[in-house]
């Protein structure tokens, strides 16, 4: 599955775009000045619990928060 397919599936499931997740991560203090302040595990645990994402999909959001787009 391509990175974009992961993002599309996440948006379909949650109604949230990568920018929405970025804003939520900033609100939670996980992201400051565009830089992650926590480890991947905290991000993935949050996404799994709050949005019921699987590990691969949570890692795709983590990657997008780190600035990866492909």
Predicted model as a PDB file, atoms N, CA, C, CB and O in Angstrom, pLDDT in the B-factor column:
MODEL        1                                                                  
ATOM      1  N   UNK A   1       0.853  -1.163   0.000  1.00 74.00           N  
ATOM      2  CA  UNK A   1       0.000   0.000   0.000  1.00 74.00           C  
ATOM      3  C   UNK A   1       0.906   1.237   0.000  1.00 74.00           C  
ATOM      4  CB  UNK A   1      -0.974  -0.008   1.229  1.00 74.00           C  
ATOM      5  O   UNK A   1       1.892   1.292   0.736  1.00 74.00           O  
ATOM      6  N   UNK A   2       0.569   2.208  -0.817  1.00 87.00           N  
ATOM      7  CA  UNK A   2       1.372   3.423  -0.884  1.00 87.00           C  
ATOM      8  C   UNK A   2       1.093   4.322   0.320  1.00 87.00           C  
ATOM      9  CB  UNK A   2       1.090   4.181  -2.191  1.00 87.00           C  
ATOM     10  O   UNK A   2       0.079   4.180   1.002  1.00 87.00           O  
ATOM     11  N   UNK A   3       2.005   5.236   0.559  1.00 88.00           N  
ATOM     12  CA  UNK A   3       1.836   6.185   1.653  1.00 88.00           C  
ATOM     13  C   UNK A   3       0.534   6.961   1.469  1.00 88.00           C  
ATOM     14  CB  UNK A   3       3.041   7.152   1.730  1.00 88.00           C  
ATOM     15  O   UNK A   3      -0.219   7.148   2.424  1.00 88.00           O  
ATOM     16  N   UNK A   4       0.270   7.411   0.248  1.00 89.00           N  
ATOM     17  CA  UNK A   4      -0.950   8.176  -0.014  1.00 89.00           C  
ATOM     18  C   UNK A   4      -2.192   7.335   0.249  1.00 89.00           C  
ATOM     19  CB  UNK A   4      -0.961   8.689  -1.455  1.00 89.00           C  
ATOM     20  O   UNK A   4      -3.197   7.862   0.724  1.00 89.00           O  
ATOM     21  N   UNK A   5      -2.144   6.046  -0.048  1.00 92.00           N  
ATOM     22  CA  UNK A   5      -3.292   5.167   0.221  1.00 92.00           C  
ATOM     23  C   UNK A   5      -3.545   5.081   1.728  1.00 92.00           C  
ATOM     24  CB  UNK A   5      -3.049   3.746  -0.370  1.00 92.00           C  
ATOM     25  O   UNK A   5      -4.695   5.078   2.166  1.00 92.00           O  
ATOM     26  N   UNK A   6      -2.469   5.012   2.521  1.00 89.00           N  
ATOM     27  CA  UNK A   6      -2.634   5.025   3.977  1.00 89.00           C  
ATOM     28  C   UNK A   6      -3.336   6.312   4.412  1.00 89.00           C  
ATOM     29  CB  UNK A   6      -1.261   4.891   4.687  1.00 89.00           C  
ATOM     30  O   UNK A   6      -4.300   6.270   5.177  1.00 89.00           O  
ATOM     31  N   UNK A   7      -2.854   7.441   3.927  1.00 93.00           N  
ATOM     32  CA  UNK A   7      -3.422   8.743   4.301  1.00 93.00           C  
ATOM     33  C   UNK A   7      -4.889   8.827   3.881  1.00 93.00           C  
ATOM     34  CB  UNK A   7      -2.614   9.896   3.656  1.00 93.00           C  
ATOM     35  O   UNK A   7      -5.731   9.298   4.645  1.00 93.00           O  
ATOM     36  N   UNK A   8      -5.190   8.372   2.672  1.00 94.00           N  
ATOM     37  CA  UNK A   8      -6.577   8.392   2.191  1.00 94.00           C  
ATOM     38  C   UNK A   8      -7.484   7.539   3.069  1.00 94.00           C  
ATOM     39  CB  UNK A   8      -6.646   7.902   0.743  1.00 94.00           C  
ATOM     40  O   UNK A   8      -8.596   7.948   3.402  1.00 94.00           O  
ATOM     41  N   UNK A   9      -7.009   6.352   3.444  1.00 95.00           N  
ATOM     42  CA  UNK A   9      -7.801   5.460   4.296  1.00 95.00           C  
ATOM     43  C   UNK A   9      -8.016   6.058   5.692  1.00 95.00           C  
ATOM     44  CB  UNK A   9      -7.111   4.093   4.414  1.00 95.00           C  
ATOM     45  O   UNK A   9      -9.095   5.933   6.271  1.00 95.00           O  
ATOM     46  N   UNK A  10      -6.992   6.697   6.212  1.00 96.00           N  
ATOM     47  CA  UNK A  10      -7.108   7.341   7.525  1.00 96.00           C  
ATOM     48  C   UNK A  10      -8.141   8.454   7.471  1.00 96.00           C  
ATOM     49  CB  UNK A  10      -5.744   7.900   7.987  1.00 96.00           C  
ATOM     50  O   UNK A  10      -8.977   8.581   8.366  1.00 96.00           O  
ATOM     51  N   UNK A  11      -8.080   9.263   6.413  1.00 96.00           N  
ATOM     52  CA  UNK A  11      -9.022  10.371   6.288  1.00 96.00           C  
ATOM     53  C   UNK A  11     -10.449   9.855   6.136  1.00 96.00           C  
ATOM     54  CB  UNK A  11      -8.650  11.259   5.093  1.00 96.00           C  
ATOM     55  O   UNK A  11     -11.390  10.432   6.681  1.00 96.00           O  
ATOM     56  N   UNK A  12     -10.598   8.773   5.399  1.00 97.00           N  
ATOM     57  CA  UNK A  12     -11.920   8.178   5.226  1.00 97.00           C  
ATOM     58  C   UNK A  12     -12.465   7.662   6.567  1.00 97.00           C  
ATOM     59  CB  UNK A  12     -11.860   7.031   4.193  1.00 97.00           C  
ATOM     60  O   UNK A  12     -13.643   7.841   6.877  1.00 97.00           O  
ATOM     61  N   UNK A  13     -11.603   7.028   7.347  1.00 96.00           N  
ATOM     62  CA  UNK A  13     -12.024   6.437   8.618  1.00 96.00           C  
ATOM     63  C   UNK A  13     -12.292   7.483   9.698  1.00 96.00           C  
ATOM     64  CB  UNK A  13     -10.970   5.468   9.105  1.00 96.00           C  
ATOM     65  O   UNK A  13     -13.262   7.373  10.448  1.00 96.00           O  
ATOM     66  N   UNK A  14     -11.424   8.505   9.776  1.00 97.00           N  
ATOM     67  CA  UNK A  14     -11.499   9.462  10.882  1.00 97.00           C  
ATOM     68  C   UNK A  14     -12.119  10.806  10.508  1.00 97.00           C  
ATOM     69  CB  UNK A  14     -10.132   9.696  11.425  1.00 97.00           C  
ATOM     70  O   UNK A  14     -12.564  11.556  11.378  1.00 97.00           O  
ATOM     71  N   UNK A  15     -12.146  11.105   9.207  1.00 97.00           N  
ATOM     72  CA  UNK A  15     -12.604  12.424   8.770  1.00 97.00           C  
ATOM     73  C   UNK A  15     -11.552  13.501   8.985  1.00 97.00           C  
ATOM     74  CB  UNK A  15     -13.872  12.801   9.503  1.00 97.00           C  
ATOM     75  O   UNK A  15     -11.846  14.692   8.883  1.00 97.00           O  
ATOM     76  N   UNK A  16     -10.323  13.082   9.283  1.00 97.00           N  
ATOM     77  CA  UNK A  16      -9.258  14.042   9.576  1.00 97.00           C  
ATOM     78  C   UNK A  16      -8.116  13.922   8.567  1.00 97.00           C  
ATOM     79  CB  UNK A  16      -8.727  13.832  11.002  1.00 97.00           C  
ATOM     80  O   UNK A  16      -7.724  12.827   8.164  1.00 97.00           O  
ATOM     81  N   UNK A  17      -7.605  15.071   8.180  1.00 94.00           N  
ATOM     82  CA  UNK A  17      -6.470  15.136   7.257  1.00 94.00           C  
ATOM     83  C   UNK A  17      -5.165  15.151   8.053  1.00 94.00           C  
ATOM     84  CB  UNK A  17      -6.570  16.393   6.341  1.00 94.00           C  
ATOM     85  O   UNK A  17      -5.189  15.309   9.273  1.00 94.00           O  
ATOM     86  N   UNK A  18      -4.033  14.990   7.378  1.00 92.00           N  
ATOM     87  CA  UNK A  18      -2.757  15.115   8.086  1.00 92.00           C  
ATOM     88  C   UNK A  18      -2.617  16.471   8.793  1.00 92.00           C  
ATOM     89  CB  UNK A  18      -1.600  14.921   7.107  1.00 92.00           C  
ATOM     90  O   UNK A  18      -2.050  16.539   9.884  1.00 92.00           O  
ATOM     91  N   UNK A  19      -3.124  17.536   8.190  1.00 94.00           N  
ATOM     92  CA  UNK A  19      -3.066  18.850   8.839  1.00 94.00           C  
ATOM     93  C   UNK A  19      -3.904  18.867  10.118  1.00 94.00           C  
ATOM     94  CB  UNK A  19      -3.554  19.947   7.874  1.00 94.00           C  
ATOM     95  O   UNK A  19      -3.516  19.487  11.108  1.00 94.00           O  
ATOM     96  N   UNK A  20      -5.051  18.186  10.098  1.00 97.00           N  
ATOM     97  CA  UNK A  20      -5.879  18.088  11.310  1.00 97.00           C  
ATOM     98  C   UNK A  20      -5.110  17.374  12.420  1.00 97.00           C  
ATOM     99  CB  UNK A  20      -7.206  17.339  11.010  1.00 97.00           C  
ATOM    100  O   UNK A  20      -5.127  17.808  13.572  1.00 97.00           O  
ATOM    101  N   UNK A  21      -4.436  16.276  12.069  1.00 96.00           N  
ATOM    102  CA  UNK A  21      -3.652  15.543  13.066  1.00 96.00           C  
ATOM    103  C   UNK A  21      -2.488  16.388  13.572  1.00 96.00           C  
ATOM    104  CB  UNK A  21      -3.130  14.224  12.476  1.00 96.00           C  
ATOM    105  O   UNK A  21      -2.134  16.313  14.748  1.00 96.00           O  
ATOM    106  N   UNK A  22      -1.891  17.192  12.690  1.00 95.00           N  
ATOM    107  CA  UNK A  22      -0.816  18.081  13.108  1.00 95.00           C  
ATOM    108  C   UNK A  22      -1.334  19.076  14.145  1.00 95.00           C  
ATOM    109  CB  UNK A  22      -0.222  18.823  11.892  1.00 95.00           C  
ATOM    110  O   UNK A  22      -0.685  19.310  15.165  1.00 95.00           O  
ATOM    111  N   UNK A  23      -2.492  19.655  13.885  1.00 95.00           N  
ATOM    112  CA  UNK A  23      -3.083  20.607  14.836  1.00 95.00           C  
ATOM    113  C   UNK A  23      -3.398  19.933  16.168  1.00 95.00           C  
ATOM    114  CB  UNK A  23      -4.361  21.227  14.250  1.00 95.00           C  
ATOM    115  O   UNK A  23      -3.139  20.500  17.230  1.00 95.00           O  
ATOM    116  N   UNK A  24      -3.954  18.730  16.114  1.00 96.00           N  
ATOM    117  CA  UNK A  24      -4.267  17.997  17.341  1.00 96.00           C  
ATOM    118  C   UNK A  24      -2.992  17.661  18.118  1.00 96.00           C  
ATOM    119  CB  UNK A  24      -5.042  16.709  17.013  1.00 96.00           C  
ATOM    120  O   UNK A  24      -2.967  17.754  19.345  1.00 96.00           O  
ATOM    121  N   UNK A  25      -1.942  17.273  17.405  1.00 96.00           N  
ATOM    122  CA  UNK A  25      -0.668  16.954  18.056  1.00 96.00           C  
ATOM    123  C   UNK A  25      -0.084  18.201  18.726  1.00 96.00           C  
ATOM    124  CB  UNK A  25       0.339  16.374  17.029  1.00 96.00           C  
ATOM    125  O   UNK A  25       0.496  18.114  19.808  1.00 96.00           O  
ATOM    126  N   UNK A  26      -0.239  19.355  18.083  1.00 95.00           N  
ATOM    127  CA  UNK A  26       0.230  20.604  18.690  1.00 95.00           C  
ATOM    128  C   UNK A  26      -0.565  20.914  19.956  1.00 95.00           C  
ATOM    129  CB  UNK A  26       0.113  21.773  17.688  1.00 95.00           C  
ATOM    130  O   UNK A  26       0.010  21.316  20.967  1.00 95.00           O  
ATOM    131  N   UNK A  27      -1.890  20.727  19.903  1.00 95.00           N  
ATOM    132  CA  UNK A  27      -2.734  20.962  21.077  1.00 95.00           C  
ATOM    133  C   UNK A  27      -2.336  20.064  22.246  1.00 95.00           C  
ATOM    134  CB  UNK A  27      -4.204  20.735  20.724  1.00 95.00           C  
ATOM    135  O   UNK A  27      -2.390  20.483  23.402  1.00 95.00           O  
ATOM    136  N   UNK A  28      -1.937  18.829  21.942  1.00 95.00           N  
ATOM    137  CA  UNK A  28      -1.553  17.880  22.986  1.00 95.00           C  
ATOM    138  C   UNK A  28      -0.115  18.117  23.469  1.00 95.00           C  
ATOM    139  CB  UNK A  28      -1.701  16.446  22.469  1.00 95.00           C  
ATOM    140  O   UNK A  28       0.318  17.500  24.443  1.00 95.00           O  
ATOM    141  N   UNK A  29       0.611  18.988  22.809  1.00 95.00           N  
ATOM    142  CA  UNK A  29       1.996  19.250  23.193  1.00 95.00           C  
ATOM    143  C   UNK A  29       2.983  18.259  22.610  1.00 95.00           C  
ATOM    144  CB  UNK A  29       2.116  19.242  24.675  1.00 95.00           C  
ATOM    145  O   UNK A  29       4.141  18.222  23.026  1.00 95.00           O  
ATOM    146  N   UNK A  30       2.544  17.455  21.651  1.00 95.00           N  
ATOM    147  CA  UNK A  30       3.422  16.477  21.012  1.00 95.00           C  
ATOM    148  C   UNK A  30       4.300  17.119  19.936  1.00 95.00           C  
ATOM    149  CB  UNK A  30       2.595  15.351  20.402  1.00 95.00           C  
ATOM    150  O   UNK A  30       5.306  16.546  19.516  1.00 95.00           O  
ATOM    151  N   UNK A  31       3.907  18.304  19.504  1.00 93.00           N  
ATOM    152  CA  UNK A  31       4.578  18.998  18.410  1.00 93.00           C  
ATOM    153  C   UNK A  31       4.693  20.462  18.808  1.00 93.00           C  
ATOM    154  CB  UNK A  31       3.804  18.829  17.048  1.00 93.00           C  
ATOM    155  O   UNK A  31       3.703  21.099  19.166  1.00 93.00           O  
ATOM    156  N   UNK A  32       5.914  20.989  18.742  1.00 91.00           N  
ATOM    157  CA  UNK A  32       6.133  22.402  19.061  1.00 91.00           C  
ATOM    158  C   UNK A  32       7.044  23.000  18.008  1.00 91.00           C  
ATOM    159  CB  UNK A  32       6.743  22.577  20.485  1.00 91.00           C  
ATOM    160  O   UNK A  32       8.113  22.465  17.715  1.00 91.00           O  
ATOM    161  N   UNK A  33       6.609  24.118  17.442  1.00 88.00           N  
ATOM    162  CA  UNK A  33       7.379  24.791  16.390  1.00 88.00           C  
ATOM    163  C   UNK A  33       7.726  23.840  15.247  1.00 88.00           C  
ATOM    164  CB  UNK A  33       8.661  25.387  16.973  1.00 88.00           C  
ATOM    165  O   UNK A  33       8.813  23.908  14.673  1.00 88.00           O  
ATOM    166  N   UNK A  34       6.781  22.951  14.926  1.00 84.00           N  
ATOM    167  CA  UNK A  34       6.972  22.011  13.829  1.00 84.00           C  
ATOM    168  C   UNK A  34       7.859  20.820  14.144  1.00 84.00           C  
ATOM    169  CB  UNK A  34       7.534  22.723  12.681  1.00 84.00           C  
ATOM    170  O   UNK A  34       8.118  20.000  13.263  1.00 84.00           O  
ATOM    171  N   UNK A  35       8.330  20.706  15.373  1.00 90.00           N  
ATOM    172  CA  UNK A  35       9.207  19.601  15.770  1.00 90.00           C  
ATOM    173  C   UNK A  35       8.505  18.700  16.775  1.00 90.00           C  
ATOM    174  CB  UNK A  35      10.525  20.138  16.364  1.00 90.00           C  
ATOM    175  O   UNK A  35       7.856  19.179  17.705  1.00 90.00           O  
ATOM    176  N   UNK A  36       8.639  17.401  16.584  1.00 93.00           N  
ATOM    177  CA  UNK A  36       8.075  16.453  17.538  1.00 93.00           C  
ATOM    178  C   UNK A  36       8.832  16.529  18.857  1.00 93.00           C  
ATOM    179  CB  UNK A  36       8.118  15.020  16.973  1.00 93.00           C  
ATOM    180  O   UNK A  36      10.058  16.630  18.876  1.00 93.00           O  
ATOM    181  N   UNK A  37       8.096  16.479  19.950  1.00 94.00           N  
ATOM    182  CA  UNK A  37       8.703  16.549  21.272  1.00 94.00           C  
ATOM    183  C   UNK A  37       8.582  15.223  22.021  1.00 94.00           C  
ATOM    184  CB  UNK A  37       8.062  17.664  22.083  1.00 94.00           C  
ATOM    185  O   UNK A  37       9.019  15.110  23.166  1.00 94.00           O  
ATOM    186  N   UNK A  38       7.988  14.222  21.372  1.00 95.00           N  
ATOM    187  CA  UNK A  38       7.791  12.912  21.988  1.00 95.00           C  
ATOM    188  C   UNK A  38       8.262  11.821  21.027  1.00 95.00           C  
ATOM    189  CB  UNK A  38       6.298  12.698  22.373  1.00 95.00           C  
ATOM    190  O   UNK A  38       8.525  12.077  19.852  1.00 95.00           O  
ATOM    191  N   UNK A  39       8.361  10.631  21.541  1.00 95.00           N  
ATOM    192  CA  UNK A  39       8.773   9.486  20.723  1.00 95.00           C  
ATOM    193  C   UNK A  39       7.588   8.914  19.946  1.00 95.00           C  
ATOM    194  CB  UNK A  39       9.401   8.394  21.606  1.00 95.00           C  
ATOM    195  O   UNK A  39       6.429   9.197  20.248  1.00 95.00           O  
ATOM    196  N   UNK A  40       7.903   8.122  18.962  1.00 95.00           N  
ATOM    197  CA  UNK A  40       6.886   7.536  18.087  1.00 95.00           C  
ATOM    198  C   UNK A  40       5.833   6.767  18.880  1.00 95.00           C  
ATOM    199  CB  UNK A  40       7.541   6.611  17.065  1.00 95.00           C  
ATOM    200  O   UNK A  40       4.651   6.810  18.541  1.00 95.00           O  
ATOM    201  N   UNK A  41       6.249   6.068  19.927  1.00 96.00           N  
ATOM    202  CA  UNK A  41       5.314   5.252  20.706  1.00 96.00           C  
ATOM    203  C   UNK A  41       4.185   6.083  21.293  1.00 96.00           C  
ATOM    204  CB  UNK A  41       6.050   4.532  21.821  1.00 96.00           C  
ATOM    205  O   UNK A  41       3.035   5.644  21.298  1.00 96.00           O  
ATOM    206  N   UNK A  42       4.494   7.276  21.787  1.00 96.00           N  
ATOM    207  CA  UNK A  42       3.444   8.123  22.352  1.00 96.00           C  
ATOM    208  C   UNK A  42       2.445   8.545  21.274  1.00 96.00           C  
ATOM    209  CB  UNK A  42       4.058   9.363  23.021  1.00 96.00           C  
ATOM    210  O   UNK A  42       1.240   8.592  21.523  1.00 96.00           O  
ATOM    211  N   UNK A  43       2.945   8.849  20.092  1.00 96.00           N  
ATOM    212  CA  UNK A  43       2.071   9.244  18.991  1.00 96.00           C  
ATOM    213  C   UNK A  43       1.192   8.064  18.572  1.00 96.00           C  
ATOM    214  CB  UNK A  43       2.903   9.756  17.789  1.00 96.00           C  
ATOM    215  O   UNK A  43      -0.025   8.201  18.447  1.00 96.00           O  
ATOM    216  N   UNK A  44       1.815   6.913  18.357  1.00 97.00           N  
ATOM    217  CA  UNK A  44       1.036   5.765  17.886  1.00 97.00           C  
ATOM    218  C   UNK A  44       0.038   5.297  18.938  1.00 97.00           C  
ATOM    219  CB  UNK A  44       1.965   4.615  17.504  1.00 97.00           C  
ATOM    220  O   UNK A  44      -1.086   4.929  18.596  1.00 97.00           O  
ATOM    221  N   UNK A  45       0.428   5.304  20.209  1.00 97.00           N  
ATOM    222  CA  UNK A  45      -0.512   4.914  21.269  1.00 97.00           C  
ATOM    223  C   UNK A  45      -1.721   5.843  21.290  1.00 97.00           C  
ATOM    224  CB  UNK A  45       0.186   4.926  22.644  1.00 97.00           C  
ATOM    225  O   UNK A  45      -2.853   5.380  21.423  1.00 97.00           O  
ATOM    226  N   UNK A  46      -1.493   7.146  21.160  1.00 97.00           N  
ATOM    227  CA  UNK A  46      -2.574   8.137  21.126  1.00 97.00           C  
ATOM    228  C   UNK A  46      -3.514   7.877  19.944  1.00 97.00           C  
ATOM    229  CB  UNK A  46      -1.994   9.566  21.040  1.00 97.00           C  
ATOM    230  O   UNK A  46      -4.734   7.872  20.102  1.00 97.00           O  
ATOM    231  N   UNK A  47      -2.936   7.664  18.769  1.00 97.00           N  
ATOM    232  CA  UNK A  47      -3.756   7.461  17.565  1.00 97.00           C  
ATOM    233  C   UNK A  47      -4.537   6.148  17.619  1.00 97.00           C  
ATOM    234  CB  UNK A  47      -2.872   7.482  16.317  1.00 97.00           C  
ATOM    235  O   UNK A  47      -5.679   6.080  17.164  1.00 97.00           O  
ATOM    236  N   UNK A  48      -3.922   5.114  18.173  1.00 97.00           N  
ATOM    237  CA  UNK A  48      -4.607   3.829  18.309  1.00 97.00           C  
ATOM    238  C   UNK A  48      -5.770   3.944  19.290  1.00 97.00           C  
ATOM    239  CB  UNK A  48      -3.624   2.738  18.773  1.00 97.00           C  
ATOM    240  O   UNK A  48      -6.858   3.427  19.034  1.00 97.00           O  
ATOM    241  N   UNK A  49      -5.540   4.618  20.404  1.00 97.00           N  
ATOM    242  CA  UNK A  49      -6.566   4.727  21.438  1.00 97.00           C  
ATOM    243  C   UNK A  49      -7.698   5.671  21.029  1.00 97.00           C  
ATOM    244  CB  UNK A  49      -5.942   5.206  22.740  1.00 97.00           C  
ATOM    245  O   UNK A  49      -8.874   5.320  21.120  1.00 97.00           O  
ATOM    246  N   UNK A  50      -7.335   6.854  20.585  1.00 97.00           N  
ATOM    247  CA  UNK A  50      -8.350   7.877  20.322  1.00 97.00           C  
ATOM    248  C   UNK A  50      -9.057   7.707  18.975  1.00 97.00           C  
ATOM    249  CB  UNK A  50      -7.715   9.239  20.379  1.00 97.00           C  
ATOM    250  O   UNK A  50     -10.234   8.044  18.846  1.00 97.00           O  
ATOM    251  N   UNK A  51      -8.341   7.183  17.969  1.00 97.00           N  
ATOM    252  CA  UNK A  51      -8.912   7.097  16.630  1.00 97.00           C  
ATOM    253  C   UNK A  51      -9.043   5.670  16.117  1.00 97.00           C  
ATOM    254  CB  UNK A  51      -8.078   7.888  15.678  1.00 97.00           C  
ATOM    255  O   UNK A  51      -9.479   5.451  14.987  1.00 97.00           O  
ATOM    256  N   UNK A  52      -8.664   4.694  16.950  1.00 97.00           N  
ATOM    257  CA  UNK A  52      -8.750   3.282  16.606  1.00 97.00           C  
ATOM    258  C   UNK A  52      -8.010   2.944  15.312  1.00 97.00           C  
ATOM    259  CB  UNK A  52     -10.195   2.875  16.484  1.00 97.00           C  
ATOM    260  O   UNK A  52      -8.475   2.140  14.504  1.00 97.00           O  
ATOM    261  N   UNK A  53      -6.852   3.574  15.135  1.00 97.00           N  
ATOM    262  CA  UNK A  53      -6.027   3.268  13.969  1.00 97.00           C  
ATOM    263  C   UNK A  53      -5.153   2.062  14.272  1.00 97.00           C  
ATOM    264  CB  UNK A  53      -5.159   4.486  13.567  1.00 97.00           C  
ATOM    265  O   UNK A  53      -4.768   1.833  15.419  1.00 97.00           O  
ATOM    266  N   UNK A  54      -4.847   1.305  13.247  1.00 96.00           N  
ATOM    267  CA  UNK A  54      -3.895   0.214  13.386  1.00 96.00           C  
ATOM    268  C   UNK A  54      -2.485   0.778  13.431  1.00 96.00           C  
ATOM    269  CB  UNK A  54      -4.043  -0.800  12.230  1.00 96.00           C  
ATOM    270  O   UNK A  54      -2.274   1.969  13.202  1.00 96.00           O  
ATOM    271  N   UNK A  55      -1.528  -0.079  13.725  1.00 96.00           N  
ATOM    272  CA  UNK A  55      -0.146   0.373  13.878  1.00 96.00           C  
ATOM    273  C   UNK A  55       0.400   1.008  12.599  1.00 96.00           C  
ATOM    274  CB  UNK A  55       0.737  -0.792  14.290  1.00 96.00           C  
ATOM    275  O   UNK A  55       1.031   2.064  12.656  1.00 96.00           O  
ATOM    276  N   UNK A  56       0.168   0.387  11.462  1.00 94.00           N  
ATOM    277  CA  UNK A  56       0.676   0.929  10.193  1.00 94.00           C  
ATOM    278  C   UNK A  56       0.104   2.299   9.876  1.00 94.00           C  
ATOM    279  CB  UNK A  56       0.361  -0.020   9.058  1.00 94.00           C  
ATOM    280  O   UNK A  56       0.817   3.195   9.425  1.00 94.00           O  
ATOM    281  N   UNK A  57      -1.187   2.450  10.117  1.00 95.00           N  
ATOM    282  CA  UNK A  57      -1.825   3.739   9.848  1.00 95.00           C  
ATOM    283  C   UNK A  57      -1.342   4.801  10.840  1.00 95.00           C  
ATOM    284  CB  UNK A  57      -3.360   3.604   9.916  1.00 95.00           C  
ATOM    285  O   UNK A  57      -1.136   5.955  10.463  1.00 95.00           O  
ATOM    286  N   UNK A  58      -1.164   4.419  12.088  1.00 96.00           N  
ATOM    287  CA  UNK A  58      -0.637   5.356  13.084  1.00 96.00           C  
ATOM    288  C   UNK A  58       0.784   5.779  12.716  1.00 96.00           C  
ATOM    289  CB  UNK A  58      -0.659   4.722  14.495  1.00 96.00           C  
ATOM    290  O   UNK A  58       1.149   6.942  12.892  1.00 96.00           O  
ATOM    291  N   UNK A  59       1.577   4.854  12.213  1.00 95.00           N  
ATOM    292  CA  UNK A  59       2.937   5.191  11.797  1.00 95.00           C  
ATOM    293  C   UNK A  59       2.932   6.124  10.579  1.00 95.00           C  
ATOM    294  CB  UNK A  59       3.725   3.912  11.480  1.00 95.00           C  
ATOM    295  O   UNK A  59       3.832   6.952  10.434  1.00 95.00           O  
ATOM    296  N   UNK A  60       1.941   5.998   9.715  1.00 95.00           N  
ATOM    297  CA  UNK A  60       1.838   6.912   8.576  1.00 95.00           C  
ATOM    298  C   UNK A  60       1.582   8.339   9.057  1.00 95.00           C  
ATOM    299  CB  UNK A  60       0.715   6.460   7.618  1.00 95.00           C  
ATOM    300  O   UNK A  60       2.147   9.289   8.515  1.00 95.00           O  
ATOM    301  N   UNK A  61       0.739   8.490  10.064  1.00 96.00           N  
ATOM    302  CA  UNK A  61       0.504   9.824  10.632  1.00 96.00           C  
ATOM    303  C   UNK A  61       1.774  10.319  11.322  1.00 96.00           C  
ATOM    304  CB  UNK A  61      -0.687   9.799  11.637  1.00 96.00           C  
ATOM    305  O   UNK A  61       2.133  11.489  11.184  1.00 96.00           O  
ATOM    306  N   UNK A  62       2.447   9.455  12.052  1.00 95.00           N  
ATOM    307  CA  UNK A  62       3.713   9.829  12.677  1.00 95.00           C  
ATOM    308  C   UNK A  62       4.694  10.328  11.610  1.00 95.00           C  
ATOM    309  CB  UNK A  62       4.317   8.629  13.454  1.00 95.00           C  
ATOM    310  O   UNK A  62       5.341  11.359  11.792  1.00 95.00           O  
ATOM    311  N   UNK A  63       4.800   9.598  10.505  1.00 94.00           N  
ATOM    312  CA  UNK A  63       5.687  10.005   9.420  1.00 94.00           C  
ATOM    313  C   UNK A  63       5.294  11.364   8.869  1.00 94.00           C  
ATOM    314  CB  UNK A  63       5.675   8.968   8.305  1.00 94.00           C  
ATOM    315  O   UNK A  63       6.157  12.192   8.577  1.00 94.00           O  
ATOM    316  N   UNK A  64       3.991  11.599   8.725  1.00 93.00           N  
ATOM    317  CA  UNK A  64       3.559  12.901   8.202  1.00 93.00           C  
ATOM    318  C   UNK A  64       3.889  14.014   9.187  1.00 93.00           C  
ATOM    319  CB  UNK A  64       2.049  12.892   7.903  1.00 93.00           C  
ATOM    320  O   UNK A  64       4.216  15.126   8.772  1.00 93.00           O  
ATOM    321  N   UNK A  65       3.808  13.730  10.496  1.00 93.00           N  
ATOM    322  CA  UNK A  65       4.175  14.728  11.498  1.00 93.00           C  
ATOM    323  C   UNK A  65       5.672  15.044  11.450  1.00 93.00           C  
ATOM    324  CB  UNK A  65       3.786  14.239  12.897  1.00 93.00           C  
ATOM    325  O   UNK A  65       6.094  16.148  11.793  1.00 93.00           O  
ATOM    326  N   UNK A  66       6.464  14.066  11.024  1.00 91.00           N  
ATOM    327  CA  UNK A  66       7.906  14.266  10.888  1.00 91.00           C  
ATOM    328  C   UNK A  66       8.256  14.950   9.567  1.00 91.00           C  
ATOM    329  CB  UNK A  66       8.636  12.927  10.991  1.00 91.00           C  
ATOM    330  O   UNK A  66       9.418  15.276   9.322  1.00 91.00           O  
ATOM    331  N   UNK A  67       7.238  15.169   8.707  1.00 85.00           N  
ATOM    332  CA  UNK A  67       7.485  15.856   7.451  1.00 85.00           C  
ATOM    333  C   UNK A  67       7.625  14.961   6.240  1.00 85.00           C  
ATOM    334  CB  UNK A  67       8.689  16.659   7.577  1.00 85.00           C  
ATOM    335  O   UNK A  67       7.889  15.440   5.137  1.00 85.00           O  
ATOM    336  N   UNK A  68       7.453  13.679   6.434  1.00 78.00           N  
ATOM    337  CA  UNK A  68       7.532  12.751   5.303  1.00 78.00           C  
ATOM    338  C   UNK A  68       6.204  12.786   4.545  1.00 78.00           C  
ATOM    339  CB  UNK A  68       7.862  11.295   5.787  1.00 78.00           C  
ATOM    340  O   UNK A  68       5.134  12.831   5.153  1.00 78.00           O  
ATOM    341  N   UNK A  69       6.282  12.766   3.242  1.00 69.00           N  
ATOM    342  CA  UNK A  69       5.064  12.824   2.434  1.00 69.00           C  
ATOM    343  C   UNK A  69       4.966  11.696   1.440  1.00 69.00           C  
ATOM    344  CB  UNK A  69       4.989  14.127   1.709  1.00 69.00           C  
ATOM    345  O   UNK A  69       4.006  11.628   0.672  1.00 69.00           O  
ATOM    346  N   UNK A  70       5.942  10.806   1.438  1.00 60.00           N  
ATOM    347  CA  UNK A  70       5.911   9.678   0.500  1.00 60.00           C  
ATOM    348  C   UNK A  70       6.365   8.405   1.193  1.00 60.00           C  
ATOM    349  CB  UNK A  70       6.799   9.962  -0.729  1.00 60.00           C  
ATOM    350  O   UNK A  70       6.407   7.345   0.569  1.00 60.00           O  
TER     351      UNK A  70                                                      
ENDMDL                                                                          
END                                                                             
